[in-house]
Amino acid sequence: MRQVSAFVAIFCVAFLLSDQAAAQDGRPKKHERADGQTANRLGYEINKDTVGIISGNPNGTYLRLAYDMSAVLDGDNLRVLPIIGAGGGGNIKDVRFLKGIDLGITQSVLLNRFKRTNEIGPIEDKIVYIAKLNNEEMHLIVRSDSGINSIEQLAGKKVNFSDIGSGSQLSNQEIFNRLNIKVTEVNMGQADAFEAMKRGEIAATILIAGKPTGSTRTLKSAEGFKILPVKYSKALQDDFLPAVLTHEDYPDLIAKGEQVDTIAVSCVLIAYNWDKNTDRYQRISRFVEAFFPRIKDFQKKPRHPKWKEANLAAVVPGWKRHDAAEEWLAKNRMPAVSNERQQFDAYVTAQRGQGTANAFAPEERERLFEDFLKWKQARERQ
């Protein structure tokens, strides 16, 4: 009996000493290792099925779109993690360089700019697109008593291009450069810009975002604000589309029955171009397999109305589509859409209201498309 007791005592001392040594070198104690294995498995499961999507600030369209993806797609085999981002330009940089970011929302014009300028290094083989999501309209706001009635009259004046690194800022730079209008750029949020306009410190503020935007909806013509028209000129036709803003979009800024012509940019979902044998590629592939078949679910309430413009098969000229997305489209036989067809659909929708681009009889639709091509070619010859 004494031998048994002595053995138990020695065992207990040895156990305590080994436990103490484990604690000192950071290893889990023996009685904790089973729980640690469970935690490791759970951590692995959570991470392997999660895709991070960089979006925008809480007042913009991007974060709402990312939230919708999370709300619709989250399930047993996929988790979409929306992340607040700087906007279009910053999102391209984050998808290219930031760890943990698989997807991002940006503008096609900014992809083309970064490819052309090489300002963040070569990206043509690093960035691919998943799909075109929607159009984002240009909102050019001035004071009614400013005497400014055209974008050309902003030359030499202070104009807010929105936050640094945002899609609005970089796209505005492109627009003003192409139109050869020299302004003094300032950068601030829209709410601050509205107050600066009241004090006469700046002449205008511009936001490029999916209509109707929350910040623009706070403005009233009775309080001295108005939206300026922007012509769809030849210099803009490579990367921009025609669009309109209506009374239904901004009832306190645009009179009933009236509309303001403007331009729009294409909003696209992009991804890092991971090798096919990587875990990160597989995550994006799982996202595509979940996202593409459910696009119609995004076009129902309470999702953002801009989802109604999503065209999975639309081509982003000059860019490669993610292999998983291309394979899904081929398997499901969705035809590609030409850039001219995209512009035609956007034009008809802008002029006659959402949903009308597909409302014509096939013969009438093709006749209108031919007229659109003739109009576009005539503008290009001018």
Steps between C-alpha positions, in 0.01 A plus 500: 500500500784734589664417163178598316478827695861581425443432132195729490695775675788474255256504206324813630831684552613404148168614356519836677860555394422421136197730514713778644763452228231510236365827643847654503579422135156606379368154415142419607469291813411134447144542618463798261627332185172337404327839523784657303452253218131588490585870484750439222244307298240774551748768400587309186135450406414868551794622293481254213144606412537877551560752222580861589352766273630858519221752436451867593391737774167463684336776289579347162363228275794259525451406865130439441579270207754310708252466785240363257749235389551400860127492576412286197800269472611420857443133574664174602774513235551873447532817703531842335673753725425864397784739584481879497746638244625827354305459176578412140869592480589373845310178438716413199811547714351290780407210272850515353696527825299470825502163674159347561329683213361269230249725323441872449257742337638769271449684171619375162640843412734474800619155397590647163671798663717285727592275209591799286700690763662198669479704823463190718706274277378258233149383582370349176605151612422562869142625486205323334132583503205292612213701351370844418258601777339832410552856380600791722374844405689829520332751737635852438358739761526881500320787670201637309620857548857428381433587136659168399292314244750263337798287597721718279426802722678328789836573336732677745271436798527278809313173454464216750592167343405310819726300733859423403533156344128465436353400167341844474833678537690295244215485248448876531867551423455290186189692394645848545828401332317359199279809475808723546335697781753629753366533855647516849426161655405479868415183691238458771186303580174609341343637819804724558493604135136612520586725795807634319281588202262692725796703630619566145829314555457262205303526177379141466513148636488177303400151606508200268277233653192292427185709507325589717783588738426572865704821510342650186154411627550737794523802266210725399473747216313725745822519702701620202645180345472365146642216288688597185472297177809330355508428127597155372780639285732308269794535744308297759353220289779246548441452873170670580131456419209744454256525791228721644390613845124546547244645736437150631867476595516842668152647550630799699762594239345422162154623404229249414516398135855630458833319480870585504733338246822368647756222454564174681783256562484120518527347846674161496578223747870409484721231653866421542624259234604209725650184352244223457677269746468747791245505778419864422405412142266231632330751731428734210379205294254408777383861508432495125312170524278653770466852355427448130198265532333736750533831317121532474476482880709817512249676275217468752418713801654586742825489297644816348312602181830523310511118489238522223777627270731202562596312185713195575593443138600860429861532388746747653715588195874452544470280808497127565207342681577268793529141373231370735258769380585435135448127547165554673377724218614252235333214682176694529521637146455866580609703195756775535380859454689744279609838630270667244209290620572604860499865397176454306326335796624771733385773258149361455462437873620851577258661256188294570540350844634182660389179334414649160818386326347154462140613457503544121406238245815328362471668156451847652782442746746409223393800292560728795836335561603563140394865536706520819809363322457755219464780755809383688707472181388848392607641838838330465556659158432851634 
